[in-house]
Amino acid sequence: MDLILWRHAQAQALSTDMNQDMARELTRKGSHQADQMAKWLNKRLPGTVRVLASPAKRTQQTAKALGRPFHTVQEINPQASVDDLWAAACWPTLKDTVVIVGHQPTLGLLAARLLTGQDLAWSVRKGAVWWLRLTDREGGQQVALHAVQSPDFL
């Protein structure tokens, strides 16, 4: 069972008007990052995958690059908590591979919690993917880091 955390690609700078945050779009570089990462993911994802995206415009654009159906989930907005993301993913309860297209710092906090049991301020780069895998080992389940990929290396 896999959980893939995908931070939205590079977006327009945040203006002084915080109300405009949800409307920020990807930059030209961000669109390229999203396309490159989507190609990389599509070569590796199973046929059935649940893709969940924040309602923010930049995450919607990033998720669309994948070319697969996705669900907009209000609970994974830029102010979401780690618990909000975990609940929205229903992972590992549903057994499907789940892709969450979301935001910092929550994605980094979720990765840290799953891998260390602590909410640590880990950074997920813009457009990057952290691929986590739940495996049965030594009589129990463990979360392992399967891959980390940055669009800068594609």
N, C-alpha and C positions, 0 to 999 in steps of 0.2 A: 504494500500500500504506500503510495507516494503522495507527498504534499509539496507543491512547487510554489514558492513565494517569488513573485515577479513584481519588482518595483516599476512603476510607470517610467517611461523614457523621459528624456529631457524636455521640460516644459518652459513656457514663457515665464519670465521673472514675475514674482509676486509684487504687485503694486502696493501702495500704501493702503488701499481699500481692501481689507480682509474679506469683504463680502464677495469680491471677485475671484477668490481662490478656486471655487468649484468650476468656474468657467475657463480657467487657464487651459490653453491648447498646447499640443506638442510643437516644438520648434521644427525646423527642417531637419536638423541633426537628430532630434527626438524621433521623428517619423522614420528616419533611416535606422536608428537603433532598434525601434520596435519591429520593423520589417526583418532586420537581420536576426534578432532574437527569435522571432516567430518561425523563421526558416529552420533555425537550430532546434527549436522545441518540436516542431512538426516532424522532424526526422526521428524523434525519440519518444514522443508521446504515444500511448496506446490509442486504439480506435475510440474507446469510450473514455471520456474525461469530463469532469465537471469544472467549468471555468466560471469563476466568480469575480466580478469587478466592482470597484467603488463607483458611486455615481458621479465622481468628478470627471470632467471632460477629458483630461489627460489620461486617466486610466481607461476610459471607454475607448479612446483612440488606440491605446496600446493593446487592449484586448482584441479590438477589431482586426489588428494586423495578423492575428493568429488564424483568421479565416474559419473559425469554428463558432458554433452557438455559445453564447455566454449569458449569464444572469447578472443583472445589476442588483447589488445587495447594499441597501442603505447602511447596514451595520458595519460596513468596512470603509466608511468615509474617512477623511483625513484626521478626524478627532477620535477615531475608534480606539478601543483598548485591545490588549492582547486577548482577553476573554471574549470580546466581541468577534474577533477574527476566528478564534478557535470554534466558537459556537456556530458561526455562519458556515464554516467548512464542514462541520459534522464529521471531522476526521479524527480518528480512524474508524468511527462507527459505521459509516456507509460503505467502506471497503473500496471505493472507487479512487482513482487518481484525481486529485483536486489541485487546480491552479488558482491561486489568489492573486489578482492584479490589484496592488494597493500602494501604500505609502510608508514612508519613514516617519517617525521612528518605530512604528508598530511592527512592521515586518521584521526588523532586526531584533526587537524584543521577543517576538514569537519564536524566531529561530534560536535565540539564546535559551529561552525557556525549554524548548523541546530538546535541545542538545545538552544543556547543563542543569536544568531544573531551576534556573534563576532568571530573573528579568534583568538582563545586562544590556547596556546601550551599544549593541553591535550595529554597524553601518552596512546597509545594502545599497550599493551604488545605483545610480539612475539607469534604468533599463536592464539591470542585472537580474539573474535568476539564482535562487538557492533551492536546490532539489534535495528534499529530505525523504528518507525511506524508513518505514517501520518494518522491522524484521523480527523473526523468532530466533532467539539465541540463548543458549545456556538456560533453558527452561523458562524464559520470559521474553518479553518484547523490548526491543531497543530501537531508538531512533538513531539513524546514522546519516551523516552528510554524504549524499550520493554524488552531487556535483555542485559547483559554483561556477557560473559563467557570466562574464561581463561582455557587453556589446563591443567594448574596445578591442577584444581579442577575436572577433569574428570577421 
